[in-house]
């Protein structure tokens, strides 16, 4: 079963305010989201993958 998270829940996970998360969405730097029944929702698995990706070592230039 897919667990959906609200803006407030994701903001808390990222230790950001909901306003900061909305700004990140506008900049394209937030986890993927969708508008469902008029609310912005995030898949928990995608938020966790986004957090993990932030800890990945930077790609080496060739």
mmCIF file of the N, C-alpha and C atoms, coordinates in Angstrom:
data_MODEL
# 
_entry.id   MODEL 
# 
loop_
_atom_site.group_PDB 
_atom_site.id 
_atom_site.type_symbol 
_atom_site.label_atom_id 
_atom_site.label_alt_id 
_atom_site.label_comp_id 
_atom_site.label_asym_id 
_atom_site.label_entity_id 
_atom_site.label_seq_id 
_atom_site.pdbx_PDB_ins_code 
_atom_site.Cartn_x 
_atom_site.Cartn_y 
_atom_site.Cartn_z 
_atom_site.occupancy 
_atom_site.B_iso_or_equiv 
_atom_site.pdbx_formal_charge 
_atom_site.auth_seq_id 
_atom_site.auth_comp_id 
_atom_site.auth_asym_id 
_atom_site.auth_atom_id 
_atom_site.pdbx_PDB_model_num 
ATOM 1   N N  . UNK A 1 1  ? 0.841  -1.177 0.000   1.00 0.00 ? 1  UNK A N  1 
ATOM 2   C CA . UNK A 1 1  ? 0.000  0.000  0.000   1.00 0.00 ? 1  UNK A CA 1 
ATOM 3   C C  . UNK A 1 1  ? 0.887  1.242  0.000   1.00 0.00 ? 1  UNK A C  1 
ATOM 4   N N  . UNK A 1 2  ? 0.509  2.213  -0.792  1.00 0.00 ? 2  UNK A N  1 
ATOM 5   C CA . UNK A 1 2  ? 1.259  3.457  -0.899  1.00 0.00 ? 2  UNK A CA 1 
ATOM 6   C C  . UNK A 1 2  ? 0.854  4.388  0.241   1.00 0.00 ? 2  UNK A C  1 
ATOM 7   N N  . UNK A 1 3  ? 1.852  4.900  0.949   1.00 0.00 ? 3  UNK A N  1 
ATOM 8   C CA . UNK A 1 3  ? 1.571  5.857  2.010   1.00 0.00 ? 3  UNK A CA 1 
ATOM 9   C C  . UNK A 1 3  ? 1.835  7.254  1.460   1.00 0.00 ? 3  UNK A C  1 
ATOM 10  N N  . UNK A 1 4  ? 0.823  8.114  1.558   1.00 0.00 ? 4  UNK A N  1 
ATOM 11  C CA . UNK A 1 4  ? 0.951  9.484  1.088   1.00 0.00 ? 4  UNK A CA 1 
ATOM 12  C C  . UNK A 1 4  ? 1.179  10.414 2.267   1.00 0.00 ? 4  UNK A C  1 
ATOM 13  N N  . UNK A 1 5  ? 2.039  11.404 2.051   1.00 0.00 ? 5  UNK A N  1 
ATOM 14  C CA . UNK A 1 5  ? 2.370  12.376 3.085   1.00 0.00 ? 5  UNK A CA 1 
ATOM 15  C C  . UNK A 1 5  ? 1.938  13.771 2.647   1.00 0.00 ? 5  UNK A C  1 
ATOM 16  N N  . UNK A 1 6  ? 1.549  14.583 3.603   1.00 0.00 ? 6  UNK A N  1 
ATOM 17  C CA . UNK A 1 6  ? 1.146  15.955 3.329   1.00 0.00 ? 6  UNK A CA 1 
ATOM 18  C C  . UNK A 1 6  ? 2.371  16.871 3.319   1.00 0.00 ? 6  UNK A C  1 
ATOM 19  N N  . UNK A 1 7  ? 2.162  18.104 2.906   1.00 0.00 ? 7  UNK A N  1 
ATOM 20  C CA . UNK A 1 7  ? 3.232  19.102 2.919   1.00 0.00 ? 7  UNK A CA 1 
ATOM 21  C C  . UNK A 1 7  ? 3.784  19.251 4.340   1.00 0.00 ? 7  UNK A C  1 
ATOM 22  N N  . UNK A 1 8  ? 2.909  19.328 5.323   1.00 0.00 ? 8  UNK A N  1 
ATOM 23  C CA . UNK A 1 8  ? 3.364  19.483 6.707   1.00 0.00 ? 8  UNK A CA 1 
ATOM 24  C C  . UNK A 1 8  ? 4.216  18.305 7.162   1.00 0.00 ? 8  UNK A C  1 
ATOM 25  N N  . UNK A 1 9  ? 3.828  17.090 6.806   1.00 0.00 ? 9  UNK A N  1 
ATOM 26  C CA . UNK A 1 9  ? 4.579  15.895 7.211   1.00 0.00 ? 9  UNK A CA 1 
ATOM 27  C C  . UNK A 1 9  ? 5.957  15.856 6.556   1.00 0.00 ? 9  UNK A C  1 
ATOM 28  N N  . UNK A 1 10 ? 6.011  16.180 5.263   1.00 0.00 ? 10 UNK A N  1 
ATOM 29  C CA . UNK A 1 10 ? 7.296  16.165 4.556   1.00 0.00 ? 10 UNK A CA 1 
ATOM 30  C C  . UNK A 1 10 ? 8.193  17.289 5.068   1.00 0.00 ? 10 UNK A C  1 
ATOM 31  N N  . UNK A 1 11 ? 7.608  18.448 5.300   1.00 0.00 ? 11 UNK A N  1 
ATOM 32  C CA . UNK A 1 11 ? 8.386  19.567 5.837   1.00 0.00 ? 11 UNK A CA 1 
ATOM 33  C C  . UNK A 1 11 ? 9.021  19.169 7.172   1.00 0.00 ? 11 UNK A C  1 
ATOM 34  N N  . UNK A 1 12 ? 8.277  18.477 8.013   1.00 0.00 ? 12 UNK A N  1 
ATOM 35  C CA . UNK A 1 12 ? 8.810  18.033 9.294   1.00 0.00 ? 12 UNK A CA 1 
ATOM 36  C C  . UNK A 1 12 ? 9.961  17.040 9.095   1.00 0.00 ? 12 UNK A C  1 
ATOM 37  N N  . UNK A 1 13 ? 9.818  16.109 8.151   1.00 0.00 ? 13 UNK A N  1 
ATOM 38  C CA . UNK A 1 13 ? 10.894 15.143 7.875   1.00 0.00 ? 13 UNK A CA 1 
ATOM 39  C C  . UNK A 1 13 ? 12.163 15.842 7.401   1.00 0.00 ? 13 UNK A C  1 
ATOM 40  N N  . UNK A 1 14 ? 11.994 16.893 6.595   1.00 0.00 ? 14 UNK A N  1 
ATOM 41  C CA . UNK A 1 14 ? 13.136 17.608 6.039   1.00 0.00 ? 14 UNK A CA 1 
ATOM 42  C C  . UNK A 1 14 ? 13.621 18.734 6.956   1.00 0.00 ? 14 UNK A C  1 
ATOM 43  N N  . UNK A 1 15 ? 12.917 18.915 8.066   1.00 0.00 ? 15 UNK A N  1 
ATOM 44  C CA . UNK A 1 15 ? 13.230 19.982 9.018   1.00 0.00 ? 15 UNK A CA 1 
ATOM 45  C C  . UNK A 1 15 ? 13.202 21.348 8.340   1.00 0.00 ? 15 UNK A C  1 
ATOM 46  N N  . UNK A 1 16 ? 12.145 21.551 7.573   1.00 0.00 ? 16 UNK A N  1 
ATOM 47  C CA . UNK A 1 16 ? 11.886 22.808 6.886   1.00 0.00 ? 16 UNK A CA 1 
ATOM 48  C C  . UNK A 1 16 ? 10.475 23.243 7.236   1.00 0.00 ? 16 UNK A C  1 
ATOM 49  N N  . UNK A 1 17 ? 10.176 24.495 7.013   1.00 0.00 ? 17 UNK A N  1 
ATOM 50  C CA . UNK A 1 17 ? 8.804  24.954 7.212   1.00 0.00 ? 17 UNK A CA 1 
ATOM 51  C C  . UNK A 1 17 ? 7.993  24.568 5.985   1.00 0.00 ? 17 UNK A C  1 
ATOM 52  N N  . UNK A 1 18 ? 6.684  24.474 6.116   1.00 0.00 ? 18 UNK A N  1 
ATOM 53  C CA . UNK A 1 18 ? 5.856  24.207 4.934   1.00 0.00 ? 18 UNK A CA 1 
ATOM 54  C C  . UNK A 1 18 ? 6.081  25.241 3.830   1.00 0.00 ? 18 UNK A C  1 
ATOM 55  N N  . UNK A 1 19 ? 6.293  26.498 4.201   1.00 0.00 ? 19 UNK A N  1 
ATOM 56  C CA . UNK A 1 19 ? 6.549  27.540 3.198   1.00 0.00 ? 19 UNK A CA 1 
ATOM 57  C C  . UNK A 1 19 ? 7.861  27.264 2.455   1.00 0.00 ? 19 UNK A C  1 
ATOM 58  N N  . UNK A 1 20 ? 8.889  26.818 3.165   1.00 0.00 ? 20 UNK A N  1 
ATOM 59  C CA . UNK A 1 20 ? 10.161 26.490 2.517   1.00 0.00 ? 20 UNK A CA 1 
ATOM 60  C C  . UNK A 1 20 ? 9.988  25.320 1.553   1.00 0.00 ? 20 UNK A C  1 
ATOM 61  N N  . UNK A 1 21 ? 9.189  24.327 1.951   1.00 0.00 ? 21 UNK A N  1 
ATOM 62  C CA . UNK A 1 21 ? 8.948  23.183 1.080   1.00 0.00 ? 21 UNK A CA 1 
ATOM 63  C C  . UNK A 1 21 ? 8.191  23.621 -0.170  1.00 0.00 ? 21 UNK A C  1 
ATOM 64  N N  . UNK A 1 22 ? 7.230  24.507 -0.028  1.00 0.00 ? 22 UNK A N  1 
ATOM 65  C CA . UNK A 1 22 ? 6.506  25.019 -1.196  1.00 0.00 ? 22 UNK A CA 1 
ATOM 66  C C  . UNK A 1 22 ? 7.462  25.760 -2.140  1.00 0.00 ? 22 UNK A C  1 
ATOM 67  N N  . UNK A 1 23 ? 8.384  26.530 -1.574  1.00 0.00 ? 23 UNK A N  1 
ATOM 68  C CA . UNK A 1 23 ? 9.379  27.226 -2.375  1.00 0.00 ? 23 UNK A CA 1 
ATOM 69  C C  . UNK A 1 23 ? 10.259 26.213 -3.117  1.00 0.00 ? 23 UNK A C  1 
ATOM 70  N N  . UNK A 1 24 ? 10.690 25.168 -2.410  1.00 0.00 ? 24 UNK A N  1 
ATOM 71  C CA . UNK A 1 24 ? 11.502 24.121 -3.039  1.00 0.00 ? 24 UNK A CA 1 
ATOM 72  C C  . UNK A 1 24 ? 10.749 23.479 -4.201  1.00 0.00 ? 24 UNK A C  1 
ATOM 73  N N  . UNK A 1 25 ? 9.447  23.252 -4.032  1.00 0.00 ? 25 UNK A N  1 
ATOM 74  C CA . UNK A 1 25 ? 8.637  22.684 -5.125  1.00 0.00 ? 25 UNK A CA 1 
ATOM 75  C C  . UNK A 1 25 ? 8.667  23.605 -6.327  1.00 0.00 ? 25 UNK A C  1 
ATOM 76  N N  . UNK A 1 26 ? 8.541  24.897 -6.093  1.00 0.00 ? 26 UNK A N  1 
ATOM 77  C CA . UNK A 1 26 ? 8.567  25.868 -7.180  1.00 0.00 ? 26 UNK A CA 1 
ATOM 78  C C  . UNK A 1 26 ? 9.905  25.912 -7.901  1.00 0.00 ? 26 UNK A C  1 
ATOM 79  N N  . UNK A 1 27 ? 10.983 25.675 -7.162  1.00 0.00 ? 27 UNK A N  1 
ATOM 80  C CA . UNK A 1 27 ? 12.335 25.664 -7.724  1.00 0.00 ? 27 UNK A CA 1 
ATOM 81  C C  . UNK A 1 27 ? 12.681 24.324 -8.368  1.00 0.00 ? 27 UNK A C  1 
ATOM 82  N N  . UNK A 1 28 ? 11.862 23.303 -8.109  1.00 0.00 ? 28 UNK A N  1 
ATOM 83  C CA . UNK A 1 28 ? 12.134 21.969 -8.650  1.00 0.00 ? 28 UNK A CA 1 
ATOM 84  C C  . UNK A 1 28 ? 13.167 21.191 -7.843  1.00 0.00 ? 28 UNK A C  1 
ATOM 85  N N  . UNK A 1 29 ? 13.377 21.584 -6.580  1.00 0.00 ? 29 UNK A N  1 
ATOM 86  C CA . UNK A 1 29 ? 14.389 20.907 -5.761  1.00 0.00 ? 29 UNK A CA 1 
ATOM 87  C C  . UNK A 1 29 ? 13.784 20.045 -4.652  1.00 0.00 ? 29 UNK A C  1 
ATOM 88  N N  . UNK A 1 30 ? 12.466 19.922 -4.629  1.00 0.00 ? 30 UNK A N  1 
ATOM 89  C CA . UNK A 1 30 ? 11.775 19.116 -3.614  1.00 0.00 ? 30 UNK A CA 1 
ATOM 90  C C  . UNK A 1 30 ? 11.532 17.705 -4.150  1.00 0.00 ? 30 UNK A C  1 
ATOM 91  N N  . UNK A 1 31 ? 11.189 16.790 -3.266  1.00 0.00 ? 31 UNK A N  1 
ATOM 92  C CA . UNK A 1 31 ? 10.801 15.454 -3.728  1.00 0.00 ? 31 UNK A CA 1 
ATOM 93  C C  . UNK A 1 31 ? 9.591  15.549 -4.661  1.00 0.00 ? 31 UNK A C  1 
ATOM 94  N N  . UNK A 1 32 ? 9.407  14.559 -5.545  1.00 0.00 ? 32 UNK A N  1 
ATOM 95  C CA . UNK A 1 32 ? 8.255  14.571 -6.443  1.00 0.00 ? 32 UNK A CA 1 
ATOM 96  C C  . UNK A 1 32 ? 6.935  14.615 -5.668  1.00 0.00 ? 32 UNK A C  1 
ATOM 97  N N  . UNK A 1 33 ? 5.975  15.342 -6.212  1.00 0.00 ? 33 UNK A N  1 
ATOM 98  C CA . UNK A 1 33 ? 4.673  15.472 -5.561  1.00 0.00 ? 33 UNK A CA 1 
ATOM 99  C C  . UNK A 1 33 ? 3.576  15.499 -6.611  1.00 0.00 ? 33 UNK A C  1 
ATOM 100 N N  . UNK A 1 34 ? 2.342  15.388 -6.151  1.00 0.00 ? 34 UNK A N  1 
ATOM 101 C CA . UNK A 1 34 ? 1.182  15.441 -7.041  1.00 0.00 ? 34 UNK A CA 1 
ATOM 102 C C  . UNK A 1 34 ? 0.027  16.085 -6.292  1.00 0.00 ? 34 UNK A C  1 
ATOM 103 N N  . UNK A 1 35 ? -0.855 16.712 -7.039  1.00 0.00 ? 35 UNK A N  1 
ATOM 104 C CA . UNK A 1 35 ? -2.050 17.282 -6.436  1.00 0.00 ? 35 UNK A CA 1 
ATOM 105 C C  . UNK A 1 35 ? -3.144 16.224 -6.509  1.00 0.00 ? 35 UNK A C  1 
ATOM 106 N N  . UNK A 1 36 ? -3.612 15.799 -5.352  1.00 0.00 ? 36 UNK A N  1 
ATOM 107 C CA . UNK A 1 36 ? -4.636 14.760 -5.254  1.00 0.00 ? 36 UNK A CA 1 
ATOM 108 C C  . UNK A 1 36 ? -5.783 15.317 -4.433  1.00 0.00 ? 36 UNK A C  1 
ATOM 109 N N  . UNK A 1 37 ? -6.955 15.350 -5.027  1.00 0.00 ? 37 UNK A N  1 
ATOM 110 C CA . UNK A 1 37 ? -8.149 15.870 -4.358  1.00 0.00 ? 37 UNK A CA 1 
ATOM 111 C C  . UNK A 1 37 ? -7.908 17.272 -3.802  1.00 0.00 ? 37 UNK A C  1 
ATOM 112 N N  . UNK A 1 38 ? -7.158 18.085 -4.561  1.00 0.00 ? 38 UNK A N  1 
ATOM 113 C CA . UNK A 1 38 ? -6.928 19.461 -4.167  1.00 0.00 ? 38 UNK A CA 1 
ATOM 114 C C  . UNK A 1 38 ? -5.807 19.681 -3.175  1.00 0.00 ? 38 UNK A C  1 
ATOM 115 N N  . UNK A 1 39 ? -5.112 18.609 -2.788  1.00 0.00 ? 39 UNK A N  1 
ATOM 116 C CA . UNK A 1 39 ? -4.011 18.733 -1.815  1.00 0.00 ? 39 UNK A CA 1 
ATOM 117 C C  . UNK A 1 39 ? -2.719 18.232 -2.437  1.00 0.00 ? 39 UNK A C  1 
ATOM 118 N N  . UNK A 1 40 ? -1.618 18.887 -2.099  1.00 0.00 ? 40 UNK A N  1 
ATOM 119 C CA . UNK A 1 40 ? -0.306 18.431 -2.549  1.00 0.00 ? 40 UNK A CA 1 
ATOM 120 C C  . UNK A 1 40 ? 0.098  17.255 -1.667  1.00 0.00 ? 40 UNK A C  1 
ATOM 121 N N  . UNK A 1 41 ? 0.419  16.138 -2.315  1.00 0.00 ? 41 UNK A N  1 
ATOM 122 C CA . UNK A 1 41 ? 0.785  14.920 -1.598  1.00 0.00 ? 41 UNK A CA 1 
ATOM 123 C C  . UNK A 1 41 ? 2.109  14.382 -2.134  1.00 0.00 ? 41 UNK A C  1 
ATOM 124 N N  . UNK A 1 42 ? 2.820  13.685 -1.268  1.00 0.00 ? 42 UNK A N  1 
ATOM 125 C CA . UNK A 1 42 ? 4.104  13.080 -1.599  1.00 0.00 ? 42 UNK A CA 1 
ATOM 126 C C  . UNK A 1 42 ? 4.033  11.601 -1.259  1.00 0.00 ? 42 UNK A C  1 
ATOM 127 N N  . UNK A 1 43 ? 4.635  10.753 -2.085  1.00 0.00 ? 43 UNK A N  1 
ATOM 128 C CA . UNK A 1 43 ? 4.762  9.331  -1.742  1.00 0.00 ? 43 UNK A CA 1 
ATOM 129 C C  . UNK A 1 43 ? 5.896  9.188  -0.738  1.00 0.00 ? 43 UNK A C  1 
ATOM 130 N N  . UNK A 1 44 ? 5.627  8.478  0.352   1.00 0.00 ? 44 UNK A N  1 
ATOM 131 C CA . UNK A 1 44 ? 6.636  8.308  1.390   1.00 0.00 ? 44 UNK A CA 1 
ATOM 132 C C  . UNK A 1 44 ? 7.924  7.713  0.822   1.00 0.00 ? 44 UNK A C  1 
ATOM 133 N N  . UNK A 1 45 ? 7.813  6.715  -0.043  1.00 0.00 ? 45 UNK A N  1 
ATOM 134 C CA . UNK A 1 45 ? 8.994  6.058  -0.592  1.00 0.00 ? 45 UNK A CA 1 
ATOM 135 C C  . UNK A 1 45 ? 9.848  7.040  -1.408  1.00 0.00 ? 45 UNK A C  1 
ATOM 136 N N  . UNK A 1 46 ? 9.201  7.965  -2.125  1.00 0.00 ? 46 UNK A N  1 
ATOM 137 C CA . UNK A 1 46 ? 9.956  8.936  -2.916  1.00 0.00 ? 46 UNK A CA 1 
ATOM 138 C C  . UNK A 1 46 ? 10.624 9.982  -2.029  1.00 0.00 ? 46 UNK A C  1 
ATOM 139 N N  . UNK A 1 47 ? 9.988  10.341 -0.935  1.00 0.00 ? 47 UNK A N  1 
ATOM 140 C CA . UNK A 1 47 ? 10.593 11.289 0.005   1.00 0.00 ? 47 UNK A CA 1 
ATOM 141 C C  . UNK A 1 47 ? 11.826 10.650 0.643   1.00 0.00 ? 47 UNK A C  1 
ATOM 142 N N  . UNK A 1 48 ? 11.706 9.390  1.050   1.00 0.00 ? 48 UNK A N  1 
ATOM 143 C CA . UNK A 1 48 ? 12.852 8.695  1.657   1.00 0.00 ? 48 UNK A CA 1 
ATOM 144 C C  . UNK A 1 48 ? 13.986 8.532  0.645   1.00 0.00 ? 48 UNK A C  1 
ATOM 145 N N  . UNK A 1 49 ? 13.658 8.246  -0.622  1.00 0.00 ? 49 UNK A N  1 
ATOM 146 C CA . UNK A 1 49 ? 14.687 8.129  -1.663  1.00 0.00 ? 49 UNK A CA 1 
ATOM 147 C C  . UNK A 1 49 ? 15.358 9.482  -1.907  1.00 0.00 ? 49 UNK A C  1 
ATOM 148 N N  . UNK A 1 50 ? 14.578 10.546 -1.861  1.00 0.00 ? 50 UNK A N  1 
ATOM 149 C CA . UNK A 1 50 ? 15.124 11.905 -2.011  1.00 0.00 ? 50 UNK A CA 1 
ATOM 150 C C  . UNK A 1 50 ? 16.130 12.192 -0.896  1.00 0.00 ? 50 UNK A C  1 
ATOM 151 N N  . UNK A 1 51 ? 15.785 11.838 0.334   1.00 0.00 ? 51 UNK A N  1 
ATOM 152 C CA . UNK A 1 51 ? 16.689 12.061 1.462   1.00 0.00 ? 51 UNK A CA 1 
ATOM 153 C C  . UNK A 1 51 ? 17.972 11.242 1.277   1.00 0.00 ? 51 UNK A C  1 
ATOM 154 N N  . UNK A 1 52 ? 17.846 9.979  0.904   1.00 0.00 ? 52 UNK A N  1 
ATOM 155 C CA . UNK A 1 52 ? 19.026 9.127  0.677   1.00 0.00 ? 52 UNK A CA 1 
ATOM 156 C C  . UNK A 1 52 ? 19.917 9.703  -0.411  1.00 0.00 ? 52 UNK A C  1 
ATOM 157 N N  . UNK A 1 53 ? 19.314 10.213 -1.478  1.00 0.00 ? 53 UNK A N  1 
ATOM 158 C CA . UNK A 1 53 ? 20.084 10.762 -2.601  1.00 0.00 ? 53 UNK A CA 1 
ATOM 159 C C  . UNK A 1 53 ? 20.911 11.970 -2.172  1.00 0.00 ? 53 UNK A C  1 
ATOM 160 N N  . UNK A 1 54 ? 20.469 12.681 -1.160  1.00 0.00 ? 54 UNK A N  1 
ATOM 161 C CA . UNK A 1 54 ? 21.217 13.843 -0.688  1.00 0.00 ? 54 UNK A CA 1 
ATOM 162 C C  . UNK A 1 54 ? 22.536 13.438 -0.035  1.00 0.00 ? 54 UNK A C  1 
ATOM 163 N N  . UNK A 1 55 ? 22.618 12.199 0.409   1.00 0.00 ? 55 UNK A N  1 
ATOM 164 C CA . UNK A 1 55 ? 23.841 11.700 1.050   1.00 0.00 ? 55 UNK A CA 1 
ATOM 165 C C  . UNK A 1 55 ? 24.758 10.973 0.081   1.00 0.00 ? 55 UNK A C  1 
ATOM 166 N N  . UNK A 1 56 ? 24.342 10.813 -1.164  1.00 0.00 ? 56 UNK A N  1 
ATOM 167 C CA . UNK A 1 56 ? 25.161 10.130 -2.158  1.00 0.00 ? 56 UNK A CA 1 
ATOM 168 C C  . UNK A 1 56 ? 26.374 10.989 -2.492  1.00 0.00 ? 56 UNK A C  1 
ATOM 169 N N  . UNK A 1 57 ? 27.524 10.354 -2.719  1.00 0.00 ? 57 UNK A N  1 
ATOM 170 C CA . UNK A 1 57 ? 28.709 11.139 -3.077  1.00 0.00 ? 57 UNK A CA 1 
ATOM 171 C C  . UNK A 1 57 ? 28.487 11.825 -4.437  1.00 0.00 ? 57 UNK A C  1 
ATOM 172 N N  . UNK A 1 58 ? 29.067 12.992 -4.639  1.00 0.00 ? 58 UNK A N  1 
ATOM 173 C CA . UNK A 1 58 ? 28.886 13.690 -5.902  1.00 0.00 ? 58 UNK A CA 1 
ATOM 174 C C  . UNK A 1 58 ? 29.516 12.899 -7.060  1.00 0.00 ? 58 UNK A C  1 
ATOM 175 N N  . UNK A 1 59 ? 28.920 13.032 -8.227  1.00 0.00 ? 59 UNK A N  1 
ATOM 176 C CA . UNK A 1 59 ? 29.438 12.345 -9.404  1.00 0.00 ? 59 UNK A CA 1 
ATOM 177 C C  . UNK A 1 59 ? 30.790 12.956 -9.788  1.00 0.00 ? 59 UNK A C  1 
ATOM 178 N N  . UNK A 1 60 ? 31.728 12.103 -10.182 1.00 0.00 ? 60 UNK A N  1 
ATOM 179 C CA . UNK A 1 60 ? 33.061 12.552 -10.576 1.00 0.00 ? 60 UNK A CA 1 
ATOM 180 C C  . UNK A 1 60 ? 33.042 12.983 -12.040 1.00 0.00 ? 60 UNK A C  1 
ATOM 181 N N  . UNK A 1 61 ? 33.619 14.134 -12.326 1.00 0.00 ? 61 UNK A N  1 
ATOM 182 C CA . UNK A 1 61 ? 33.723 14.602 -13.705 1.00 0.00 ? 61 UNK A CA 1 
ATOM 183 C C  . UNK A 1 61 ? 34.830 13.834 -14.405 1.00 0.00 ? 61 UNK A C  1 
ATOM 184 N N  . UNK A 1 62 ? 34.603 13.482 -15.669 1.00 0.00 ? 62 UNK A N  1 
ATOM 185 C CA . UNK A 1 62 ? 35.593 12.707 -16.421 1.00 0.00 ? 62 UNK A CA 1 
ATOM 186 C C  . UNK A 1 62 ? 36.612 13.582 -17.078 1.00 0.00 ? 62 UNK A C  1 
# 
